Amino acid sequence: MRRPGVDEYGEAGVKSESNASGQWVRVAGTQEVGSQQGHVVQIGKRRLALFEVNGKIVCIDDRCPHAGGRLGEGQVCGSVVHCPRHGWRFDLVDGRCLSDPRFEVQRYSVKIDDGVVFVELPGQE
């Protein structure tokens, strides 16, 4: 059964390929990711948030480094997501925190294959 806000690929994740830098994991279909809100997936212990920015899908950690807010539930304005807890803003393109330059959110490489979104996770989970 699907949990609200968490994609059905989340628990198992399907490893596509591994290399020295990490492993590619299937996380969603491209049609599940929109430009106005995040799409949250759970891969092992990681919660990731997917967004469409200027026609490209990007992936970040779902957790705000400031106060732990769920960025996938934040308001999206262009290429910026606003943390729903305290309004901190993060650039979805490079992960920079626009509210405090000392912080950033982890970004993950994304590839699309035949309508399926894969995210590269570092090392072994």
WOFEN-V257781 format. One record per residue. RES is the residue in one small letter. D_FIRST is the distance of its C-alpha to the first C-alpha in Angstrom with 1 decimal. Layout:
res->RES d_first->D_FIRST
res->RES d_first->D_FIRST
This chain:
res->m d_first->0.0
res->r d_first->3.8
res->r d_first->6.5
res->p d_first->9.6
res->g d_first->12.1
res->v d_first->10.5
res->d d_first->10.4
res->e d_first->8.1
res->y d_first->11.4
res->g d_first->11.6
res->e d_first->11.0
res->a d_first->13.1
res->g d_first->15.3
res->v d_first->17.8
res->k d_first->21.3
res->s d_first->23.7
res->e d_first->26.9
res->s d_first->28.6
res->n d_first->31.9
res->a d_first->34.1
res->s d_first->32.5
res->g d_first->28.8
res->q d_first->26.0
res->w d_first->24.3
res->v d_first->20.5
res->r d_first->18.4
res->v d_first->16.4
res->a d_first->16.0
res->g d_first->17.8
res->t d_first->20.9
res->q d_first->20.1
res->e d_first->17.2
res->v d_first->19.9
res->g d_first->22.4
res->s d_first->25.7
res->q d_first->25.4
res->q d_first->22.4
res->g d_first->20.5
res->h d_first->17.2
res->v d_first->15.6
res->v d_first->14.1
res->q d_first->13.8
res->i d_first->15.8
res->g d_first->16.6
res->k d_first->18.4
res->r d_first->19.1
res->r d_first->17.7
res->l d_first->19.2
res->a d_first->19.9
res->l d_first->20.9
res->f d_first->23.5
res->e d_first->25.8
res->v d_first->29.4
res->n d_first->32.3
res->g d_first->30.3
res->k d_first->29.1
res->i d_first->25.7
res->v d_first->26.1
res->c d_first->23.9
res->i d_first->24.7
res->d d_first->23.4
res->d d_first->21.3
res->r d_first->23.6
res->c d_first->27.0
res->p d_first->29.8
res->h d_first->31.7
res->a d_first->29.5
res->g d_first->26.0
res->g d_first->24.7
res->r d_first->21.6
res->l d_first->23.4
res->g d_first->20.4
res->e d_first->20.7
res->g d_first->24.5
res->q d_first->26.8
res->v d_first->27.9
res->c d_first->31.5
res->g d_first->32.6
res->s d_first->32.0
res->v d_first->31.5
res->v d_first->28.5
res->h d_first->29.4
res->c d_first->27.7
res->p d_first->26.4
res->r d_first->27.9
res->h d_first->31.5
res->g d_first->31.8
res->w d_first->32.7
res->r d_first->32.7
res->f d_first->31.7
res->d d_first->32.8
res->l d_first->29.9
res->v d_first->32.4
res->d d_first->33.9
res->g d_first->31.9
res->r d_first->35.0
res->c d_first->34.8
res->l d_first->37.1
res->s d_first->37.4
res->d d_first->38.8
res->p d_first->39.9
res->r d_first->39.5
res->f d_first->35.7
res->e d_first->33.3
res->v d_first->29.7
res->q d_first->28.6
res->r d_first->28.2
res->y d_first->26.8
res->s d_first->28.1
res->v d_first->26.1
res->k d_first->26.7
res->i d_first->25.6
res->d d_first->25.7
res->d d_first->25.3
res->g d_first->23.0
res->v d_first->20.8
res->v d_first->21.1
res->f d_first->22.0
res->v d_first->22.8
res->e d_first->25.5
res->l d_first->24.7
res->p d_first->27.9
res->g d_first->28.7
res->q d_first->26.4
res->e d_first->23.2
